[in-house]
Amino acid sequence: MPQFTEHFHDSDEGDESVDAGPTGGLTWDGRVDHGADQARIPLLSSFEMGSTPAKVVTAVKASAYAE
C-alpha cells in the first residue's frame, strides 16, 4: 500500500502535472500505511466504529466468545 497523499502525481508517460487526488493509506481517511498499524486502532473508538465501550461489552457477553 502506498503512503497516503492528498495529491498523487504519477504518469506512465512522464507527465507529472496530472493530480490524481487522494491515494494510498488504509482506513477511510488513509491515516495508516500498514496493516499492523491499522490493527492497533481501538475497536472502542466512536470515530471508527460508532460504538461505546458498554455496547462492545454487551455484544461480547451475548456472543459465543463470552466464555
CHARMM internal coordinates of N, CA and C (Angstrom, degrees):
IC EDIT
DIST 1 N 1 CA 1.4437
DIST 1 CA 1 C 1.5214
ANGL 1 N 1 CA 1 C 108.26
DIST 1 C 2 N 1.3192
ANGL 1 CA 1 C 2 N 117.05
DIHE 1 N 1 CA 1 C 2 N 125.70
DIST 2 N 2 CA 1.4712
ANGL 1 C 2 N 2 CA 118.06
DIHE 1 CA 1 C 2 N 2 CA 177.01
DIST 2 CA 2 C 1.5255
ANGL 2 N 2 CA 2 C 110.81
DIHE 1 C 2 N 2 CA 2 C -69.79
DIST 2 C 3 N 1.3034
ANGL 2 CA 2 C 3 N 115.80
DIHE 2 N 2 CA 2 C 3 N 154.74
DIST 3 N 3 CA 1.4550
ANGL 2 C 3 N 3 CA 121.16
DIHE 2 CA 2 C 3 N 3 CA 177.79
DIST 3 CA 3 C 1.5287
ANGL 3 N 3 CA 3 C 109.04
DIHE 2 C 3 N 3 CA 3 C -64.23
DIST 3 C 4 N 1.3252
ANGL 3 CA 3 C 4 N 116.93
DIHE 3 N 3 CA 3 C 4 N 144.86
DIST 4 N 4 CA 1.4573
ANGL 3 C 4 N 4 CA 121.51
DIHE 3 CA 3 C 4 N 4 CA -179.50
DIST 4 CA 4 C 1.5152
ANGL 4 N 4 CA 4 C 111.23
DIHE 3 C 4 N 4 CA 4 C -63.15
DIST 4 C 5 N 1.3132
ANGL 4 CA 4 C 5 N 115.50
DIHE 4 N 4 CA 4 C 5 N 138.29
DIST 5 N 5 CA 1.4520
ANGL 4 C 5 N 5 CA 122.05
DIHE 4 CA 4 C 5 N 5 CA 172.07
DIST 5 CA 5 C 1.5157
ANGL 5 N 5 CA 5 C 108.47
DIHE 4 C 5 N 5 CA 5 C -146.67
DIST 5 C 6 N 1.3198
ANGL 5 CA 5 C 6 N 117.33
DIHE 5 N 5 CA 5 C 6 N 141.87
DIST 6 N 6 CA 1.4610
ANGL 5 C 6 N 6 CA 120.49
DIHE 5 CA 5 C 6 N 6 CA 179.33
DIST 6 CA 6 C 1.5223
ANGL 6 N 6 CA 6 C 111.73
DIHE 5 C 6 N 6 CA 6 C -75.37
DIST 6 C 7 N 1.3102
ANGL 6 CA 6 C 7 N 116.45
DIHE 6 N 6 CA 6 C 7 N -26.96
DIST 7 N 7 CA 1.4651
ANGL 6 C 7 N 7 CA 120.64
DIHE 6 CA 6 C 7 N 7 CA -177.73
DIST 7 CA 7 C 1.5220
ANGL 7 N 7 CA 7 C 108.89
DIHE 6 C 7 N 7 CA 7 C -127.88
DIST 7 C 8 N 1.3277
ANGL 7 CA 7 C 8 N 115.71
DIHE 7 N 7 CA 7 C 8 N 100.94
DIST 8 N 8 CA 1.4560
ANGL 7 C 8 N 8 CA 121.61
DIHE 7 CA 7 C 8 N 8 CA -177.49
DIST 8 CA 8 C 1.5159
ANGL 8 N 8 CA 8 C 109.63
DIHE 7 C 8 N 8 CA 8 C -96.89
DIST 8 C 9 N 1.3302
ANGL 8 CA 8 C 9 N 116.15
DIHE 8 N 8 CA 8 C 9 N 123.71
DIST 9 N 9 CA 1.4649
ANGL 8 C 9 N 9 CA 122.12
DIHE 8 CA 8 C 9 N 9 CA 179.14
DIST 9 CA 9 C 1.5212
ANGL 9 N 9 CA 9 C 108.11
DIHE 8 C 9 N 9 CA 9 C -118.69
DIST 9 C 10 N 1.3244
ANGL 9 CA 9 C 10 N 116.07
DIHE 9 N 9 CA 9 C 10 N 115.10
DIST 10 N 10 CA 1.4560
ANGL 9 C 10 N 10 CA 120.51
DIHE 9 CA 9 C 10 N 10 CA 178.99
DIST 10 CA 10 C 1.5212
ANGL 10 N 10 CA 10 C 107.98
DIHE 9 C 10 N 10 CA 10 C -155.79
DIST 10 C 11 N 1.3094
ANGL 10 CA 10 C 11 N 115.23
DIHE 10 N 10 CA 10 C 11 N 136.00
DIST 11 N 11 CA 1.4551
ANGL 10 C 11 N 11 CA 118.97
DIHE 10 CA 10 C 11 N 11 CA 179.94
DIST 11 CA 11 C 1.5153
ANGL 11 N 11 CA 11 C 109.55
DIHE 10 C 11 N 11 CA 11 C -150.79
DIST 11 C 12 N 1.3316
ANGL 11 CA 11 C 12 N 115.86
DIHE 11 N 11 CA 11 C 12 N 137.16
DIST 12 N 12 CA 1.4654
ANGL 11 C 12 N 12 CA 120.44
DIHE 11 CA 11 C 12 N 12 CA 175.59
DIST 12 CA 12 C 1.5176
ANGL 12 N 12 CA 12 C 111.32
DIHE 11 C 12 N 12 CA 12 C -69.35
DIST 12 C 13 N 1.3170
ANGL 12 CA 12 C 13 N 116.35
DIHE 12 N 12 CA 12 C 13 N -22.00
DIST 13 N 13 CA 1.4625
ANGL 12 C 13 N 13 CA 121.60
DIHE 12 CA 12 C 13 N 13 CA -176.59
DIST 13 CA 13 C 1.5189
ANGL 13 N 13 CA 13 C 112.90
DIHE 12 C 13 N 13 CA 13 C -95.76
DIST 13 C 14 N 1.3414
ANGL 13 CA 13 C 14 N 117.20
DIHE 13 N 13 CA 13 C 14 N 1.16
DIST 14 N 14 CA 1.4575
ANGL 13 C 14 N 14 CA 119.84
DIHE 13 CA 13 C 14 N 14 CA 178.32
DIST 14 CA 14 C 1.5187
ANGL 14 N 14 CA 14 C 114.27
DIHE 13 C 14 N 14 CA 14 C 87.26
DIST 14 C 15 N 1.3453
ANGL 14 CA 14 C 15 N 118.00
DIHE 14 N 14 CA 14 C 15 N 2.28
DIST 15 N 15 CA 1.4670
ANGL 14 C 15 N 15 CA 121.49
DIHE 14 CA 14 C 15 N 15 CA 178.85
DIST 15 CA 15 C 1.5263
ANGL 15 N 15 CA 15 C 108.87
DIHE 14 C 15 N 15 CA 15 C -87.66
DIST 15 C 16 N 1.3094
ANGL 15 CA 15 C 16 N 116.77
DIHE 15 N 15 CA 15 C 16 N 99.96
DIST 16 N 16 CA 1.4579
ANGL 15 C 16 N 16 CA 121.82
DIHE 15 CA 15 C 16 N 16 CA -176.80
DIST 16 CA 16 C 1.5341
ANGL 16 N 16 CA 16 C 111.65
DIHE 15 C 16 N 16 CA 16 C -89.00
DIST 16 C 17 N 1.3315
ANGL 16 CA 16 C 17 N 118.89
DIHE 16 N 16 CA 16 C 17 N 10.52
DIST 17 N 17 CA 1.4580
ANGL 16 C 17 N 17 CA 121.03
DIHE 16 CA 16 C 17 N 17 CA -177.25
DIST 17 CA 17 C 1.5231
ANGL 17 N 17 CA 17 C 112.99
DIHE 16 C 17 N 17 CA 17 C -83.52
DIST 17 C 18 N 1.3297
ANGL 17 CA 17 C 18 N 118.10
DIHE 17 N 17 CA 17 C 18 N -11.90
DIST 18 N 18 CA 1.4591
ANGL 17 C 18 N 18 CA 121.10
DIHE 17 CA 17 C 18 N 18 CA -178.07
DIST 18 CA 18 C 1.5279
ANGL 18 N 18 CA 18 C 109.79
DIHE 17 C 18 N 18 CA 18 C -87.60
DIST 18 C 19 N 1.3289
ANGL 18 CA 18 C 19 N 115.72
DIHE 18 N 18 CA 18 C 19 N 120.62
DIST 19 N 19 CA 1.4595
ANGL 18 C 19 N 19 CA 121.52
DIHE 18 CA 18 C 19 N 19 CA 179.19
DIST 19 CA 19 C 1.5256
ANGL 19 N 19 CA 19 C 108.31
DIHE 18 C 19 N 19 CA 19 C -91.95
DIST 19 C 20 N 1.3430
ANGL 19 CA 19 C 20 N 116.80
DIHE 19 N 19 CA 19 C 20 N 113.29
DIST 20 N 20 CA 1.4625
ANGL 19 C 20 N 20 CA 121.35
DIHE 19 CA 19 C 20 N 20 CA -178.91
DIST 20 CA 20 C 1.5294
ANGL 20 N 20 CA 20 C 111.96
DIHE 19 C 20 N 20 CA 20 C -85.21
DIST 20 C 21 N 1.3134
ANGL 20 CA 20 C 21 N 117.35
DIHE 20 N 20 CA 20 C 21 N 3.03
DIST 21 N 21 CA 1.4573
ANGL 20 C 21 N 21 CA 120.83
DIHE 20 CA 20 C 21 N 21 CA 177.93
DIST 21 CA 21 C 1.5186
ANGL 21 N 21 CA 21 C 113.10
DIHE 20 C 21 N 21 CA 21 C 81.50
DIST 21 C 22 N 1.3428
ANGL 21 CA 21 C 22 N 116.46
DIHE 21 N 21 CA 21 C 22 N -164.83
DIST 22 N 22 CA 1.4596
ANGL 21 C 22 N 22 CA 120.75
DIHE 21 CA 21 C 22 N 22 CA -177.81
DIST 22 CA 22 C 1.5244
ANGL 22 N 22 CA 22 C 112.22
DIHE 21 C 22 N 22 CA 22 C -61.12
DIST 22 C 23 N 1.3166
ANGL 22 CA 22 C 23 N 115.72
DIHE 22 N 22 CA 22 C 23 N 135.40
DIST 23 N 23 CA 1.4571
ANGL 22 C 23 N 23 CA 121.58
DIHE 22 CA 22 C 23 N 23 CA -178.20
DIST 23 CA 23 C 1.5188
ANGL 23 N 23 CA 23 C 109.35
DIHE 22 C 23 N 23 CA 23 C -148.28
DIST 23 C 24 N 1.3292
ANGL 23 CA 23 C 24 N 115.53
DIHE 23 N 23 CA 23 C 24 N 146.26
DIST 24 N 24 CA 1.4613
ANGL 23 C 24 N 24 CA 121.36
DIHE 23 CA 23 C 24 N 24 CA 171.69
DIST 24 CA 24 C 1.5049
ANGL 24 N 24 CA 24 C 114.65
DIHE 23 C 24 N 24 CA 24 C 87.34
DIST 24 C 25 N 1.2941
ANGL 24 CA 24 C 25 N 113.27
DIHE 24 N 24 CA 24 C 25 N 177.34
DIST 25 N 25 CA 1.4525
ANGL 24 C 25 N 25 CA 121.24
DIHE 24 CA 24 C 25 N 25 CA 179.47
DIST 25 CA 25 C 1.5159
ANGL 25 N 25 CA 25 C 112.35
DIHE 24 C 25 N 25 CA 25 C 78.38
DIST 25 C 26 N 1.3158
ANGL 25 CA 25 C 26 N 115.00
DIHE 25 N 25 CA 25 C 26 N 163.68
DIST 26 N 26 CA 1.4550
ANGL 25 C 26 N 26 CA 122.67
DIHE 25 CA 25 C 26 N 26 CA 176.42
DIST 26 CA 26 C 1.5244
ANGL 26 N 26 CA 26 C 108.16
DIHE 25 C 26 N 26 CA 26 C -110.30
DIST 26 C 27 N 1.2805
ANGL 26 CA 26 C 27 N 117.90
DIHE 26 N 26 CA 26 C 27 N 167.53
DIST 27 N 27 CA 1.4570
ANGL 26 C 27 N 27 CA 127.46
DIHE 26 CA 26 C 27 N 27 CA -172.19
DIST 27 CA 27 C 1.5277
ANGL 27 N 27 CA 27 C 107.99
DIHE 26 C 27 N 27 CA 27 C 70.74
DIST 27 C 28 N 1.2920
ANGL 27 CA 27 C 28 N 115.68
DIHE 27 N 27 CA 27 C 28 N 164.69
DIST 28 N 28 CA 1.4646
ANGL 27 C 28 N 28 CA 119.49
DIHE 27 CA 27 C 28 N 28 CA -173.47
DIST 28 CA 28 C 1.5214
ANGL 28 N 28 CA 28 C 112.89
DIHE 27 C 28 N 28 CA 28 C -64.31
DIST 28 C 29 N 1.3152
ANGL 28 CA 28 C 29 N 117.87
DIHE 28 N 28 CA 28 C 29 N -24.84
DIST 29 N 29 CA 1.4588
ANGL 28 C 29 N 29 CA 119.44
DIHE 28 CA 28 C 29 N 29 CA -179.77
DIST 29 CA 29 C 1.5280
ANGL 29 N 29 CA 29 C 113.39
DIHE 28 C 29 N 29 CA 29 C -106.08
DIST 29 C 30 N 1.3293
ANGL 29 CA 29 C 30 N 118.22
DIHE 29 N 29 CA 29 C 30 N 6.64
DIST 30 N 30 CA 1.4573
ANGL 29 C 30 N 30 CA 122.05
DIHE 29 CA 29 C 30 N 30 CA 174.22
DIST 30 CA 30 C 1.5083
ANGL 30 N 30 CA 30 C 116.05
DIHE 29 C 30 N 30 CA 30 C 69.82
DIST 30 C 31 N 1.3227
ANGL 30 CA 30 C 31 N 118.31
DIHE 30 N 30 CA 30 C 31 N 21.02
DIST 31 N 31 CA 1.4694
ANGL 30 C 31 N 31 CA 118.73
DIHE 30 CA 30 C 31 N 31 CA -172.96
DIST 31 CA 31 C 1.5144
ANGL 31 N 31 CA 31 C 115.29
DIHE 30 C 31 N 31 CA 31 C -78.51
DIST 31 C 32 N 1.3293
ANGL 31 CA 31 C 32 N 119.17
DIHE 31 N 31 CA 31 C 32 N -10.64
DIST 32 N 32 CA 1.4658
ANGL 31 C 32 N 32 CA 120.91
DIHE 31 CA 31 C 32 N 32 CA 174.88
DIST 32 CA 32 C 1.5244
ANGL 32 N 32 CA 32 C 109.26
DIHE 31 C 32 N 32 CA 32 C -126.63
DIST 32 C 33 N 1.3181
ANGL 32 CA 32 C 33 N 115.80
DIHE 32 N 32 CA 32 C 33 N 149.37
DIST 33 N 33 CA 1.4590
ANGL 32 C 33 N 33 CA 121.00
DIHE 32 CA 32 C 33 N 33 CA -175.39
DIST 33 CA 33 C 1.5259
ANGL 33 N 33 CA 33 C 113.59
DIHE 32 C 33 N 33 CA 33 C -110.17
DIST 33 C 34 N 1.3269
ANGL 33 CA 33 C 34 N 117.84
DIHE 33 N 33 CA 33 C 34 N -8.87
DIST 34 N 34 CA 1.4615
ANGL 33 C 34 N 34 CA 121.45
DIHE 33 CA 33 C 34 N 34 CA -176.70
DIST 34 CA 34 C 1.5268
ANGL 34 N 34 CA 34 C 110.18
DIHE 33 C 34 N 34 CA 34 C -131.41
DIST 34 C 35 N 1.3307
ANGL 34 CA 34 C 35 N 116.49
DIHE 34 N 34 CA 34 C 35 N 146.03
DIST 35 N 35 CA 1.4505
ANGL 34 C 35 N 35 CA 121.67
DIHE 34 CA 34 C 35 N 35 CA 179.85
DIST 35 CA 35 C 1.5139
ANGL 35 N 35 CA 35 C 113.02
DIHE 34 C 35 N 35 CA 35 C -57.67
DIST 35 C 36 N 1.3361
ANGL 35 CA 35 C 36 N 117.24
DIHE 35 N 35 CA 35 C 36 N -37.11
DIST 36 N 36 CA 1.4642
ANGL 35 C 36 N 36 CA 120.29
DIHE 35 CA 35 C 36 N 36 CA 179.26
DIST 36 CA 36 C 1.5206
ANGL 36 N 36 CA 36 C 110.77
DIHE 35 C 36 N 36 CA 36 C -63.26
DIST 36 C 37 N 1.3164
ANGL 36 CA 36 C 37 N 117.25
DIHE 36 N 36 CA 36 C 37 N -37.17
DIST 37 N 37 CA 1.4656
ANGL 36 C 37 N 37 CA 120.75
DIHE 36 CA 36 C 37 N 37 CA 177.76
DIST 37 CA 37 C 1.5272
ANGL 37 N 37 CA 37 C 110.59
DIHE 36 C 37 N 37 CA 37 C -69.40
DIST 37 C 38 N 1.3303
ANGL 37 CA 37 C 38 N 115.99
DIHE 37 N 37 CA 37 C 38 N -38.23
DIST 38 N 38 CA 1.4528
ANGL 37 C 38 N 38 CA 120.20
DIHE 37 CA 37 C 38 N 38 CA 179.27
DIST 38 CA 38 C 1.5310
ANGL 38 N 38 CA 38 C 110.42
DIHE 37 C 38 N 38 CA 38 C -64.07
DIST 38 C 39 N 1.3271
ANGL 38 CA 38 C 39 N 116.85
DIHE 38 N 38 CA 38 C 39 N -38.72
DIST 39 N 39 CA 1.4610
ANGL 38 C 39 N 39 CA 120.87
DIHE 38 CA 38 C 39 N 39 CA -179.25
DIST 39 CA 39 C 1.5238
ANGL 39 N 39 CA 39 C 111.95
DIHE 38 C 39 N 39 CA 39 C -65.76
DIST 39 C 40 N 1.3075
ANGL 39 CA 39 C 40 N 117.49
DIHE 39 N 39 CA 39 C 40 N -21.24
DIST 40 N 40 CA 1.4671
ANGL 39 C 40 N 40 CA 120.82
DIHE 39 CA 39 C 40 N 40 CA -179.59
DIST 40 CA 40 C 1.5283
ANGL 40 N 40 CA 40 C 113.09
DIHE 39 C 40 N 40 CA 40 C -80.17
DIST 40 C 41 N 1.3251
ANGL 40 CA 40 C 41 N 117.53
DIHE 40 N 40 CA 40 C 41 N -11.47
DIST 41 N 41 CA 1.4652
ANGL 40 C 41 N 41 CA 119.94
DIHE 40 CA 40 C 41 N 41 CA 179.77
DIST 41 CA 41 C 1.5279
ANGL 41 N 41 CA 41 C 107.65
DIHE 40 C 41 N 41 CA 41 C -67.59
DIST 41 C 42 N 1.3057
ANGL 41 CA 41 C 42 N 117.31
DIHE 41 N 41 CA 41 C 42 N 127.18
DIST 42 N 42 CA 1.4658
ANGL 41 C 42 N 42 CA 120.09
DIHE 41 CA 41 C 42 N 42 CA -174.25
DIST 42 CA 42 C 1.5299
ANGL 42 N 42 CA 42 C 113.43
DIHE 41 C 42 N 42 CA 42 C -61.31
DIST 42 C 43 N 1.3221
ANGL 42 CA 42 C 43 N 115.10
DIHE 42 N 42 CA 42 C 43 N 136.57
DIST 43 N 43 CA 1.4620
ANGL 42 C 43 N 43 CA 120.16
DIHE 42 CA 42 C 43 N 43 CA 175.81
DIST 43 CA 43 C 1.5178
ANGL 43 N 43 CA 43 C 111.94
DIHE 42 C 43 N 43 CA 43 C -67.46
DIST 43 C 44 N 1.3114
ANGL 43 CA 43 C 44 N 116.23
DIHE 43 N 43 CA 43 C 44 N -21.41
DIST 44 N 44 CA 1.4535
ANGL 43 C 44 N 44 CA 120.42
DIHE 43 CA 43 C 44 N 44 CA -178.07
DIST 44 CA 44 C 1.5179
ANGL 44 N 44 CA 44 C 113.45
DIHE 43 C 44 N 44 CA 44 C -86.66
DIST 44 C 45 N 1.3008
ANGL 44 CA 44 C 45 N 117.48
DIHE 44 N 44 CA 44 C 45 N 0.65
DIST 45 N 45 CA 1.4527
ANGL 44 C 45 N 45 CA 120.93
DIHE 44 CA 44 C 45 N 45 CA -177.49
DIST 45 CA 45 C 1.5245
ANGL 45 N 45 CA 45 C 111.22
DIHE 44 C 45 N 45 CA 45 C -67.18
DIST 45 C 46 N 1.3084
ANGL 45 CA 45 C 46 N 116.87
DIHE 45 N 45 CA 45 C 46 N 121.18
DIST 46 N 46 CA 1.4647
ANGL 45 C 46 N 46 CA 119.77
DIHE 45 CA 45 C 46 N 46 CA 177.67
DIST 46 CA 46 C 1.5178
ANGL 46 N 46 CA 46 C 110.48
DIHE 45 C 46 N 46 CA 46 C -66.25
DIST 46 C 47 N 1.3150
ANGL 46 CA 46 C 47 N 116.03
DIHE 46 N 46 CA 46 C 47 N -26.25
DIST 47 N 47 CA 1.4619
ANGL 46 C 47 N 47 CA 121.13
DIHE 46 CA 46 C 47 N 47 CA 178.46
DIST 47 CA 47 C 1.5277
ANGL 47 N 47 CA 47 C 110.87
DIHE 46 C 47 N 47 CA 47 C -67.23
DIST 47 C 48 N 1.3049
ANGL 47 CA 47 C 48 N 117.81
DIHE 47 N 47 CA 47 C 48 N -40.10
DIST 48 N 48 CA 1.4632
ANGL 47 C 48 N 48 CA 122.06
DIHE 47 CA 47 C 48 N 48 CA -177.68
DIST 48 CA 48 C 1.5234
ANGL 48 N 48 CA 48 C 113.17
DIHE 47 C 48 N 48 CA 48 C -87.82
DIST 48 C 49 N 1.3247
ANGL 48 CA 48 C 49 N 116.81
DIHE 48 N 48 CA 48 C 49 N -45.87
DIST 49 N 49 CA 1.4558
ANGL 48 C 49 N 49 CA 120.97
DIHE 48 CA 48 C 49 N 49 CA -169.55
DIST 49 CA 49 C 1.5267
ANGL 49 N 49 CA 49 C 113.90
DIHE 48 C 49 N 49 CA 49 C -109.40
DIST 49 C 50 N 1.3095
ANGL 49 CA 49 C 50 N 117.80
DIHE 49 N 49 CA 49 C 50 N -8.44
DIST 50 N 50 CA 1.4475
ANGL 49 C 50 N 50 CA 120.36
DIHE 49 CA 49 C 50 N 50 CA -178.11
DIST 50 CA 50 C 1.5207
ANGL 50 N 50 CA 50 C 111.73
DIHE 49 C 50 N 50 CA 50 C 59.83
DIST 50 C 51 N 1.3238
ANGL 50 CA 50 C 51 N 116.34
DIHE 50 N 50 CA 50 C 51 N 36.40
DIST 51 N 51 CA 1.4583
ANGL 50 C 51 N 51 CA 121.20
DIHE 50 CA 50 C 51 N 51 CA -175.12
DIST 51 CA 51 C 1.5171
ANGL 51 N 51 CA 51 C 109.99
DIHE 50 C 51 N 51 CA 51 C -126.03
DIST 51 C 52 N 1.3293
ANGL 51 CA 51 C 52 N 113.99
DIHE 51 N 51 CA 51 C 52 N -176.54
DIST 52 N 52 CA 1.4600
ANGL 51 C 52 N 52 CA 121.14
DIHE 51 CA 51 C 52 N 52 CA 174.98
DIST 52 CA 52 C 1.5253
ANGL 52 N 52 CA 52 C 107.13
DIHE 51 C 52 N 52 CA 52 C -134.59
DIST 52 C 53 N 1.3250
ANGL 52 CA 52 C 53 N 118.10
DIHE 52 N 52 CA 52 C 53 N 160.81
DIST 53 N 53 CA 1.4668
ANGL 52 C 53 N 53 CA 119.60
DIHE 52 CA 52 C 53 N 53 CA 176.91
DIST 53 CA 53 C 1.5326
ANGL 53 N 53 CA 53 C 112.13
DIHE 52 C 53 N 53 CA 53 C -56.47
DIST 53 C 54 N 1.3309
ANGL 53 CA 53 C 54 N 117.84
DIHE 53 N 53 CA 53 C 54 N -38.84
DIST 54 N 54 CA 1.4674
ANGL 53 C 54 N 54 CA 121.06
DIHE 53 CA 53 C 54 N 54 CA -179.27
DIST 54 CA 54 C 1.5279
ANGL 54 N 54 CA 54 C 111.12
DIHE 53 C 54 N 54 CA 54 C -62.86
DIST 54 C 55 N 1.3339
ANGL 54 CA 54 C 55 N 117.96
DIHE 54 N 54 CA 54 C 55 N -41.66
DIST 55 N 55 CA 1.4661
ANGL 54 C 55 N 55 CA 121.19
DIHE 54 CA 54 C 55 N 55 CA 178.97
DIST 55 CA 55 C 1.5286
ANGL 55 N 55 CA 55 C 111.14
DIHE 54 C 55 N 55 CA 55 C -64.81
DIST 55 C 56 N 1.3235
ANGL 55 CA 55 C 56 N 116.74
DIHE 55 N 55 CA 55 C 56 N -39.10
DIST 56 N 56 CA 1.4615
ANGL 55 C 56 N 56 CA 120.54
DIHE 55 CA 55 C 56 N 56 CA -179.73
DIST 56 CA 56 C 1.5272
ANGL 56 N 56 CA 56 C 110.03
DIHE 55 C 56 N 56 CA 56 C -66.47
DIST 56 C 57 N 1.3275
ANGL 56 CA 56 C 57 N 117.21
DIHE 56 N 56 CA 56 C 57 N -45.11
DIST 57 N 57 CA 1.4612
ANGL 56 C 57 N 57 CA 121.12
DIHE 56 CA 56 C 57 N 57 CA 179.31
DIST 57 CA 57 C 1.5281
ANGL 57 N 57 CA 57 C 110.06
DIHE 56 C 57 N 57 CA 57 C -61.23
DIST 57 C 58 N 1.3134
ANGL 57 CA 57 C 58 N 117.71
DIHE 57 N 57 CA 57 C 58 N -43.53
DIST 58 N 58 CA 1.4688
ANGL 57 C 58 N 58 CA 121.70
DIHE 57 CA 57 C 58 N 58 CA 178.67
DIST 58 CA 58 C 1.5239
ANGL 58 N 58 CA 58 C 110.95
DIHE 57 C 58 N 58 CA 58 C -61.27
DIST 58 C 59 N 1.3151
ANGL 58 CA 58 C 59 N 117.09
DIHE 58 N 58 CA 58 C 59 N -44.10
DIST 59 N 59 CA 1.4675
ANGL 58 C 59 N 59 CA 121.04
DIHE 58 CA 58 C 59 N 59 CA -179.35
DIST 59 CA 59 C 1.5228
ANGL 59 N 59 CA 59 C 111.46
DIHE 58 C 59 N 59 CA 59 C -65.45
DIST 59 C 60 N 1.3183
ANGL 59 CA 59 C 60 N 117.51
DIHE 59 N 59 CA 59 C 60 N -40.19
DIST 60 N 60 CA 1.4707
ANGL 59 C 60 N 60 CA 120.67
DIHE 59 CA 59 C 60 N 60 CA 179.87
DIST 60 CA 60 C 1.5347
ANGL 60 N 60 CA 60 C 110.23
DIHE 59 C 60 N 60 CA 60 C -68.28
DIST 60 C 61 N 1.3136
ANGL 60 CA 60 C 61 N 117.15
DIHE 60 N 60 CA 60 C 61 N -41.80
DIST 61 N 61 CA 1.4688
ANGL 60 C 61 N 61 CA 120.70
DIHE 60 CA 60 C 61 N 61 CA 179.24
DIST 61 CA 61 C 1.5273
ANGL 61 N 61 CA 61 C 110.93
DIHE 60 C 61 N 61 CA 61 C -62.17
DIST 61 C 62 N 1.3158
ANGL 61 CA 61 C 62 N 118.20
DIHE 61 N 61 CA 61 C 62 N -31.91
DIST 62 N 62 CA 1.4654
ANGL 61 C 62 N 62 CA 122.25
DIHE 61 CA 61 C 62 N 62 CA -178.20
DIST 62 CA 62 C 1.5260
ANGL 62 N 62 CA 62 C 112.77
DIHE 61 C 62 N 62 CA 62 C -87.27
DIST 62 C 63 N 1.3104
ANGL 62 CA 62 C 63 N 117.65
DIHE 62 N 62 CA 62 C 63 N -3.86
DIST 63 N 63 CA 1.4518
ANGL 62 C 63 N 63 CA 120.86
DIHE 62 CA 62 C 63 N 63 CA -175.51
DIST 63 CA 63 C 1.5323
ANGL 63 N 63 CA 63 C 112.36
DIHE 62 C 63 N 63 CA 63 C -94.98
DIST 63 C 64 N 1.3139
ANGL 63 CA 63 C 64 N 115.76
DIHE 63 N 63 CA 63 C 64 N 174.10
DIST 64 N 64 CA 1.4669
ANGL 63 C 64 N 64 CA 121.48
DIHE 63 CA 63 C 64 N 64 CA 177.11
DIST 64 CA 64 C 1.5290
ANGL 64 N 64 CA 64 C 111.23
DIHE 63 C 64 N 64 CA 64 C -69.31
DIST 64 C 65 N 1.3198
ANGL 64 CA 64 C 65 N 117.84
DIHE 64 N 64 CA 64 C 65 N -13.85
DIST 65 N 65 CA 1.4633
ANGL 64 C 65 N 65 CA 122.02
DIHE 64 CA 64 C 65 N 65 CA -179.21
DIST 65 CA 65 C 1.5280
ANGL 65 N 65 CA 65 C 112.40
DIHE 64 C 65 N 65 CA 65 C -86.04
DIST 65 C 66 N 1.3180
ANGL 65 CA 65 C 66 N 117.79
DIHE 65 N 65 CA 65 C 66 N -2.00
DIST 66 N 66 CA 1.4612
ANGL 65 C 66 N 66 CA 121.35
DIHE 65 CA 65 C 66 N 66 CA -174.57
DIST 66 CA 66 C 1.5243
ANGL 66 N 66 CA 66 C 113.24
DIHE 65 C 66 N 66 CA 66 C -57.06
DIST 66 C 67 N 1.3292
ANGL 66 CA 66 C 67 N 116.47
DIHE 66 N 66 CA 66 C 67 N -37.90
DIST 67 N 67 CA 1.4596
ANGL 66 C 67 N 67 CA 119.12
DIHE 66 CA 66 C 67 N 67 CA -179.03
DIST 67 CA 67 C 1.5111
ANGL 67 N 67 CA 67 C 110.36
DIHE 66 C 67 N 67 CA 67 C -69.23
END
COOR INIT
IC SEED 1 N 1 CA 1 C
IC BUILD
